Amino acid sequence: MPNALHRPLAVDCLKAGKHVLTEKPLAPNAREGQKMVDAAKAAGKTLMIQFNNRYRPEAQLLKKYVDGGELGDLYFARCGWIRRNGIPGWGGWFTSKEMAGGGPLIDLAVHMLDLTMWLMGNPEPEVCMASTYSVFGPQMEALGPWGTPNTKGKFDVEDMAVGMIKFAGGQTIMLEASWASRIRQEFVYSTMCGSKAGASLERVFDFDGDDDTAVDTLELYTQENGVPVNRELIVEPDPAMGRVAAVMHFVDCLKSGKEPVSPGTDGLRIMKILDAMYKSAETGKAVNIK
């Protein structure tokens, strides 16, 4: 569903007295997302965003290590989702700023930024600096029947974004996302540095980008007896990549009345960051996140 339709449908459902589970991103911008959060609060209903990466078994296990103090204080992280050739639906809503709100920053980076911030304890974002690029998307020609040019196609979003986010507690996250870039292969990752140990959660795809051939790894990096030690954590793979677990959690929250692990307010926090990153890319300046 186009991101631009999230707010009207969610608000209508909330006003009708229904709980809402919505996909990421919460909305095409923070202004629209705020309306969804406000509507949920006014209706006294649950608004949960399906950040399914939080519910993957690798992420759940790593979260236990973080919360248990195994990594110490997390102060720096790198995360991203970069594709070699993966522009979705060229000429459709994905590549329309009006309908999507943006390109891979709002489509892919939103996943890994949320996962990394959640693992770090959701620190308060303060300021960001970012750049966006549109290199390969505009070069593509959308083709219609019989190979004729499709003049109705539109590409007015970025195909790559990079940036840095600084948090009130001093933490820093470096972020990158691309739909198309000259890299070896598609790569999804979140790597964190802590005062006691580091950790990396990675998903490497085969050259065709097929989920069935992707390899997930979770590693801890520490020192033992003065020697660097890399420790791989073995987790039973989840073919659904956390999607089913997220839906089951939503149902459980409705039955028990507890707060979701990924409430709409978390989605709004991410949208405020992405809005600021787009503004930074546009102005070429650091932007405060409000």
N, C-alpha and C positions, 0 to 999 in steps of 0.2 A: 504494500500500500504506500502511495506517495507520502512523504513526510508532512506535506502541507495539509493532509487530511486528518492527521492525528488529533489535533486540537478540537476541530468541530465535532468529530465523532465521539471522542472521549468526554467532552463537556456535556454533550447531549445525553450520553449514557449515565453520567454521574448525576445530572439533574433529574434523570428518571429514576434515581435511587439504585443504580447498579454499581457494583464494584468493577474496576477496570484494570486489565493487564494489557499493557501496550508494548510494542516492539521498540527497539532503539532506532534513531535517537528519539528523545521525548517529543521533540517538535523541531521545525526547521530553524528556530531561534529561541532565545531565552524568553522573549516577550510572549510568544505563543505558549511556551512551556509553563510560564508563571500562571497563565489563565487556567491551565489544567490542574495545577497544584492548588490554586485557590478554589476551583470548583469542587475538588475532592474534599477539601477542608470544610467548605460550606455545606456539603451534602453529608458529611460524616461517613464517607465511604473510602475504601482502600484504592489507592492508585499505585500500582506496581509497574516498574519498567523491567522488561525481560533482558537484563544484562546476563545472558546465559553463560558467559565465560566465568562468572563468579561461582557457578554451580557445577563446573567441571570437576571431576575428582582430583585432578592435579592441583587446581586452585584451592580447593577445600583443604587438601593436605598441607599445602604451603602456608595457608592462612593459619593453620594450627601451629606450625613451626614459628611463624612470626609472632602470633599472640602469646606463645609460650616463652618468648624472649630468646629463642635460639639464634636469631640474627642480630640481636641487640637493637640499637636505634637505627632505623633506616633513614639515610640522609640523601641518597642519590639513586636515580633509576633511569634506565633507558627503555623505551618501549615503542612498538610500532607494528605496522602491517604493510608490507611492501610487495607489490605484484610486478611481474615483468610484462605480462599482457593480460589485463583483466578489467577493461572498462565495461561496466555493466550497461546493457541496453542502450548503446549509442543512439542518440536522437530521441530517446524516450524520457521518462520523468527523472531517471537517475542523473542525467546530464543537463537537466534544466534547473537553474538556480531558483526559479520561482516555485517549483514543485518539490525540490529536494533540499534547498537551503545551501548546498555546497557539494563538493566532490568527495574524494577519499577521506578528507579530514572529518567530515560529518558521517561518512558511511563506514569507514574502517577504523580510523584512529579512535573513534568514540568507544569502541570495544576495549582496546588495549589501555587507553588512558583511564577508563573506569576501573578496569581490573587492577591496574597498578596502584591507583589511588586507594582503592578498597584494601589492597594488601598492606598499604602503608598506613592504614587507619584513617583514611579520608581527611588529610590535612587541609587547612583552609587556604585556598589559592589567593595569591596576592597580585602578581604581575606576570606578564608574558611577553615574549617576542617571537614573531613567526614570519615565515615567507611561504608564499604559494606560487606554483608554476603551472602553466598550461602549455605543454610542449607537444605531446603526441595526440591528444584528443582532437585538437583542431585539424590535424593532418589527415584524420580518418574521413573517409567518405561513406556516409550511410547509403546503402544500396537498397533499392526497392525491387519489385518483380523484374525478372529477366536481366538483372544486373544494371538497371537504369538508376541514375542518381536520385536519391530521395531528398528533394529540396526542403521538405518539412522538418528534417532532422535539426536538432539544436545541441550545441555544446558550449555552454557559457559558465562552466565551473572549472575548478582546478583539477589537474590530474596528478599533482603531487604537492605535499605540504610538509614543512618541517618547522619545529619550534622548540622553545624552552619555557617552562613554567616554574616560577619561584613561589614558594609557599610561606605563610606567615611564620612558621616554625623553623624556617631556614632550609627546608628540603628543596630539592630541584629535580625536575623530570625533563628529560630530552625526549622528544616525540617526533616520529616520522610516519608518513603514510603515502602510498602511491597506488594508482590504478595501472600505470604504465611507466616503466623505467628500465634502463638497460642494466639489469642485474642478472646474477646467475640463475636464480629461481625464486619463487614466492617464499616469503619468510614472515612468520608471526612470532613476536617475542616480547617478553617482559623480564628485564634483568635488573636486580636491585643490589645495592651496596649497603651493608650494615656495619655497625661498630664491632660486632662479633663475627659475623659471617655474611657471605653474599649468596644470592640465589638466582637461578635463571629458569624460566618456563618458556619453552620454545616449541614451535610447530613448523616443521619443514615439509614443504610439498614436493611432490615429484614435478618434473618439468611441465607436465600438462595441467598442473594445478588441481588434480583430482583429489577430493577429500579421502577417497578410499586408499590412496597411497601415501597419505600424510603420516609423518612420524612425530610423535609427541615425546618430549623429554623434560624432566624436572631434575635439576641438580643443585646441590648446596656446595659452597666453596668456603673452606675454613682452614685453620692451621692446627696441627696436632704435633706436639713435641718439636715445635719449631719448623715443621715441614708443611708445605702447602698440600691440602687434601681436597680432592673433588669427590663428592659423594652423590651417586645417582639414586633417586628415590623411585621405587617401582610402584606403579599405580595401575590398577585394572583399567584398560581403555574404555571410553564411553563413546560409542558410535554416534550418539545423538548430540555430543558436544555440549551437554548441560541443558539442552532445550527442554527435554521431558522433565528433568529434575526441577527446573524453574517453574514450570506449570504446576507440578505437584506441590511445590512450596507455596505457590499462590493459593491453591485450594486449601492447604493446611492452615494458612493464615486466616482465611475466611471462616473456617470451622472453629479455630481456637481464639480468634480475635487478636492475635499477636501482630506486631509490626513486621512487614516484609524485610528481607535482607537487602533488597534493592528497591526502596520506596521512590516515588516520583520526585521527591526532593533531591535525591542523589542525581537523578537524571537532569534536574534543573541546574544543579551545581556544574555538571559537565557542560551544559549548553552555555552557561555564562562564560566558561573558559573558552569554548570554541568561538563564541561571538567575539571575544576579546582577541583571539588569535587571528580571525579574519580581519578585524579592524587593524591589528598590528601589521598584517601583510599589506593591507591597503595603504596605510600611512607611512610605513617604513619606520615606525617608532614603537617603543615599549608601551604597553597599554595596561592600566590598572584593571583588575577584575573585580567587578562590583556585584 
